[in-house]
Structure formats: C-alpha cells, structure tokens
Amino acid sequence: MQSAAFLDRGLHRRLVDGLYLEAMVMADEARSYFDGSNSLDEGMSDPLRRVSFACESLKVTTRLMHIIAWLLSQRAWQRGEIGDADLSDEKYRLGRATQTPPELAADFPFMARSLIDASQELYDRVARLQDRMDMMLGPATVRDANPARALIDRLHSAF
C-alpha cells in the first residue's frame, strides 16, 4: 500500500474542516427542526405520513452522524492518532446510509425536504472524497473488495 503521506495535508485539512463545519451546522438545524413540535404540525394529520416523516428524520440524522464520524477519523489521521493503514479499516470508513426516494418526501414540508436533500448531497460529496482517497492511497483491502477496480489496476500496470 502506498503511504497516505503524499496527500496534500493542507488541502485535506481544509476540506475536512469545511465539511465538518457544514455537517455540524446541518446537524444542529436538523435537530432543531425535527425535535420541534412545529415540524409534525405542518399538515401531518395522517398517521402513516407521520411515521414516514419520523423515519426520514432518522435517516437524515444517521447520514449526518456517519459523515461526522468519518470526518473525525480523518482529523485523527491528520493528527497522527491513526496510521495510514487504518484508513482502510471498516470502522474508519464512511458508514452506509439509505437514500430517500424523492417521491416519498415530495409532500413533506419545505424545510424537511431541504434537510433531506442537503444531507444526501453532503453524504454524496463525502463518499466521493473517500473514493478519491481510496484511488490515491490504493489500499489492498479496498482494491480486493472491488473486482472492477482490480481489473482497472491490472490494465494500468500493463501499460
């Protein structure tokens, strides 16, 4: 495995810090909105819709907590608390989060839809960053888990 040391630590730190701030602000907004009594009063008289709304609030929270945990592990790597090889350990990787089908949230209040969309977009950005780091670092465990990546690596090494 190549060393993570060749990553531009300044750029990495700025990316992680910016994403961390965004995730924490969004988590605070989500907590304020979903914990507030007004969020359930906005046309949520149907019990099934209320349950769907509650499930979506949990999905938003889960997405944000996975993002924050991943960003904290990146900060730990920056400080040298975990090593390069640890970055490929499953416990330091971005946890899996379920996406919300747009049609399910279509009739939710505007603020709920905004938080759902924003949390999914942030999750997707962090997932892309992790994927790019995986490509740069080339950990064997990630390569072996993805047959397509292994094939691409073999093709690159042939040329």
Helices and strands as residue ranges (DSSP letters): G 4-6, H 9-35, H 37-41, H 47-78, G 84-88, G 90-92, H 102-105, H 110-137, H 140-145, H 147-158
